[in-house]
Amino acid sequence: MQNFGVTPEKMQALEERMAQCGIRDEDLKESFIRSGGPGGQKVNRSETCVALVHLPSGRAVKMQRARSQALNRFYARRRLCELIEKDLLGGASAEAKKAAKVKKQKARRRRRQRKGTLE
């Protein structure tokens, strides 16, 4: 696998996660697009945005979080893993668990607020 400018631990974790999801580098179609937004003139002239398509599933990801292309390639692969895990695991995925936790916290806050206004 390529070097994306991240620590070896993060790289190892990404490789393991991709293997668990069944994503291989051969199955990915990667293209680069000019990025926009903050970052000055350099961002407008260089192609740092990464568009990644997983050919077997048809899932597409577009990432322009960082100013460097290598880091965006890493983030795009990580996001693709999240989407495929969500498809495979459904409610048991990490993303679904996080959403359920936030929903529960909001419900708790709402109950507390209502209780405070009634008294």
C-alpha atoms as one frame of an Amber mdcrd trajectory, in Angstrom:
protein
   0.000   0.000   0.000   1.103   3.572  -0.599   2.382   6.048   1.950  -0.325
   8.582   2.814   1.710  10.654   5.242   0.150   9.162   8.379   1.660   7.194
  11.240   2.406   3.501  10.658  -0.201   2.602  13.301  -2.954   4.435  11.407
  -1.777   2.882   8.160  -1.883  -0.605   9.695  -5.366   0.033  11.106  -6.603
   1.177   7.686  -5.159  -1.901   5.970  -6.861  -4.206   8.491 -10.161  -2.363
   8.191 -10.052  -2.532   4.398  -9.344  -6.263   4.567 -12.307  -6.789   6.928
 -14.600  -4.895   4.537 -13.254  -6.778   1.532 -11.812  -3.700  -0.150  -8.736
  -4.177  -2.304  -6.721  -1.433  -3.984  -7.320  -3.136  -7.328 -11.089  -2.618
  -6.872 -10.740   1.143  -6.404 -10.902   3.757  -9.152  -9.203   6.894  -7.934
  -9.307  10.326  -9.569  -8.170  13.753  -8.487 -10.132  16.979  -8.761  -9.302
  20.598  -8.066 -10.278  21.409  -4.545 -11.920  24.619  -3.374 -12.496  26.480
  -0.157  -9.899  27.639   2.367  -6.245  27.187   1.562  -5.513  30.111  -0.700
  -4.427  30.137  -4.313  -2.485  26.879  -3.980  -5.695  24.917  -3.376  -7.326
  26.429  -6.449  -4.406  25.446  -8.697  -3.636  21.915  -7.472  -5.740  18.773
  -7.636  -5.936  17.785  -3.993  -9.550  16.593  -3.836  -9.842  12.805  -4.146
 -12.768  10.980  -5.757 -12.770   7.269  -4.955 -15.126   4.666  -6.441 -15.359
   1.078  -5.187 -16.173  -0.777  -8.403 -17.810  -3.944  -6.947 -20.258  -2.035
  -4.713 -20.554   1.150  -6.753 -19.960   3.288  -3.651 -18.365   6.671  -4.350
 -16.555   9.004  -1.953 -15.266  12.521  -2.538 -12.866  13.936   0.053 -11.280
  17.372   0.344 -10.779  17.674   4.097  -7.016  18.280   4.058  -4.789  20.441
   1.888  -2.570  17.530   0.887  -3.574  14.967  -1.704  -1.943  12.084   0.179
  -3.911  12.785   3.346  -7.150  13.115   1.386  -6.465   9.707  -0.177  -6.192
   8.253   3.337  -9.392   9.978   4.517 -11.293   8.824   1.406 -10.342   5.191
   1.995 -11.323   5.451   5.644 -14.721   6.968   4.733 -15.297   4.249   2.141
 -14.691   1.640   4.847 -17.273   3.366   7.056 -19.894   3.299   4.291 -19.311
  -0.347   3.439 -19.370  -1.327   7.131 -22.696   0.482   7.422 -24.043  -1.555
   4.494 -22.710  -4.856   5.842 -23.457  -4.458   9.543 -26.449  -2.117   9.528
 -27.308  -1.162  13.126 -24.197  -2.853  14.508 -21.778  -0.556  12.656 -19.710
   1.995  14.553 -21.437   4.863  12.762 -24.911   3.565  13.702 -23.859   3.094
  17.332 -22.547   6.648  17.472 -25.797   8.008  16.003 -27.850   6.019  18.521
 -25.754   7.384  21.376 -26.273  10.990  20.244 -30.012  10.390  19.854 -30.194
   8.972  23.373 -28.286  11.959  24.802 -30.616  14.414  23.087 -33.668  12.587
  24.415 -32.231  12.693  27.924 -31.587  16.438  27.645 -35.118  17.020  26.367
 -36.601  15.126  29.321 -34.508  17.119  31.772 -35.501  20.392  30.155 -39.205
  19.533  30.277 -38.887  18.462  33.890 -37.249  21.790  34.783 -39.967  23.877
  33.109 -42.823  21.990  34.794 -41.567  22.686  38.302
